[in-house]
């Protein structure tokens, strides 16, 4: 076996990036990119930019390693369902899904009345805020002949 041993020479700079955060101490944390460039001679320089990688950024506070936002507490929900029975929104409902299998079903909301055909699925849900629930008018009328449908909803226990 034959071969050559040696080193590889890089003629340009080597660059590495880090996502960092600028904490102004008053509650504002701004993410930015820091580029570490190493010249062939071993000199390291840093350049701070916005997240686009090209707009110059000037640090105004303390540089920290960005951390992921705290995970929200899990929300316990209870799932309910009914088929082929009129349904009205009650207090504490977080989300509602209507699935129409055959015929047509009428759904009335604060915006008006919808005729929902077979094969359609509609979903209403509360904002993602902790404790948010649906409010207002939501009624499902499935008294049309030959209609088959289900309503599935979740509530907070």
Phi, psi and omega in degrees: 000135179231159180180180179235143176250149179174189179240161179258134180255132177258128183275336182254187179277152173258139182231139175233149181241149174224137173272118181236170178234144179254110183260114183280358178082352181249014178104355178257123178241122184246120177285148177207168178256138172242124179259125175258117180248134178243123180283165177303335180277354178098003179284129181256130175234154178239146177225127179260133178224166171293178182294345177284350178082357182232331181283126181300143179230137177246122180292135181244351182222221181266131178277127179228165172281129181296140177242153178292147177300150179300136179292138178290148176299141178299145181253125178273127179234152175246132181264137178231163176198157176209156179230137174057034179226135177308147185219141177228146179297132177242166180298144175089001180282132182262320179211154180221135174233130177250126177239121180256120182270312179220159179069202177229151181232146178258128176243126180249127177237180177297342180269353180136195183250136178244139170260116186257118184276167176304140179091351182268150174228130177238143178227137173239140177213153179284163174303162182283000179300143178301130177084000182290142176224164177284143176225164178102206184258129170206109181229138178246124180243110182248034183279359179295140180300144176066015177273136174228129187201165176226148171240128177241129180221156178242146177227161173272133181290000000 
